Amino acid sequence: MKINDSKSLSFRAITNISSEEGLLSKKEINKLTKIGKKIGTNSDKIDFSVKKCDKNGVSVFYKANLNSLYNTTEASSYYFDKIENFNIFEYISKKMEYIKKVYKKIK
């Protein structure tokens, strides 16, 4: 499942969240995408990828390119855990808030 919101003038950071089926609901993806729209401008890009690694594991990779800043800033991270120990939605929400704080701090 992939949602790409990049064609509207009202959007800010282009936010892509891809998830293997069953790891994030469409509703969760929509909520996370809305958080990304409140960060930066439409020249910024935030990508999250959620995948199953084996029967019990899940990985989340993210990359944020904040191009609208005076100096382009890039951040990325990779996290792996067992599915039963990990709330993917909360993890991505916290990462989005972190990206938002970084953007505001270096803006």
C-alpha positions as CSV (number, residue, x, y, z in Angstrom):
1,M,0.0,0.0,0.0
2,K,1.5,3.3,-1.0
3,I,0.1,6.8,-0.8
4,N,1.9,9.7,-2.5
5,D,0.6,13.2,-1.9
6,S,2.7,15.5,-4.0
7,K,0.4,17.3,-6.5
8,S,-1.5,19.8,-4.4
9,L,-0.3,23.3,-3.6
10,S,-1.8,23.0,-0.1
11,F,0.6,20.1,0.7
12,R,4.0,20.7,2.2
13,A,6.6,17.9,2.5
14,I,6.0,15.2,-0.1
15,T,5.3,12.2,2.1
16,N,5.5,8.6,0.9
17,I,4.6,5.8,3.3
18,S,4.8,2.3,1.9
19,S,3.8,-0.7,4.0
20,E,3.4,-4.4,3.3
21,E,-0.2,-5.5,3.6
22,G,-1.4,-5.8,7.2
23,L,1.4,-3.8,8.9
24,L,-0.3,-0.4,8.7
25,S,-4.0,0.3,7.9
26,K,-5.0,2.7,5.2
27,K,-6.4,5.0,8.0
28,E,-3.0,5.0,9.8
29,I,-1.2,5.8,6.6
30,N,-3.5,8.7,5.9
31,K,-3.0,10.0,9.5
32,L,0.8,9.8,9.1
33,T,0.7,11.4,5.7
34,K,-1.3,14.4,7.2
35,I,1.5,14.8,9.8
36,G,4.1,15.0,7.0
37,K,2.0,17.7,5.2
38,K,2.6,20.0,8.2
39,I,6.4,19.8,7.8
40,G,8.4,22.1,5.6
41,T,7.5,22.9,2.0
42,N,6.7,20.9,-1.1
43,S,10.4,20.9,-2.0
44,D,10.9,18.6,1.0
45,K,10.5,14.9,0.9
46,I,9.8,12.3,3.7
47,D,9.8,8.5,2.9
48,F,8.9,5.7,5.2
49,S,9.1,2.0,4.2
50,V,7.7,-0.7,6.5
51,K,8.4,-4.4,5.7
52,K,8.2,-7.8,7.2
53,C,11.7,-9.3,7.7
54,D,10.7,-12.8,8.6
55,K,7.7,-14.3,10.3
56,N,8.2,-12.4,13.5
57,G,10.1,-9.3,12.5
58,V,9.4,-5.9,11.0
59,S,11.7,-3.2,9.8
60,V,11.1,0.5,9.3
61,F,13.3,2.7,7.2
62,Y,12.9,6.4,6.8
63,K,14.6,9.2,4.9
64,A,13.9,12.9,5.1
65,N,15.3,15.4,2.7
66,L,14.7,18.9,3.8
67,N,15.6,20.9,0.7
68,S,13.7,24.1,1.6
69,L,16.2,25.0,4.2
70,Y,19.2,27.3,3.6
71,N,21.5,24.2,3.8
72,T,19.8,21.0,2.6
73,T,19.5,18.6,5.5
74,E,19.0,14.9,5.3
75,A,18.2,12.4,8.0
76,S,17.6,8.6,7.8
77,S,17.2,5.7,10.2
78,Y,16.5,2.0,10.2
79,Y,14.8,0.1,12.9
80,F,14.0,-3.6,13.3
81,D,12.0,-5.4,16.1
82,K,9.6,-8.3,16.6
83,I,6.1,-7.4,15.5
84,E,4.6,-8.2,18.9
85,N,7.0,-5.7,20.6
86,F,6.6,-2.9,18.2
87,N,3.8,-0.3,17.5
88,I,4.7,0.8,14.0
89,F,2.2,3.7,13.9
90,E,3.6,5.2,17.2
91,Y,7.2,4.8,16.0
92,I,6.5,6.6,12.7
93,S,4.5,9.3,14.5
94,K,7.4,9.9,16.9
95,K,9.9,10.1,13.9
96,M,7.6,12.6,12.1
97,E,7.5,14.7,15.3
98,Y,11.3,14.5,15.4
99,I,11.6,15.6,11.8
100,K,9.2,18.5,12.5
101,K,11.3,19.6,15.4
102,V,14.6,19.4,13.4
103,Y,13.0,21.4,10.6
104,K,11.8,24.2,13.0
105,K,15.1,24.3,14.8
106,I,17.3,24.7,11.7
107,K,14.8,26.8,9.7
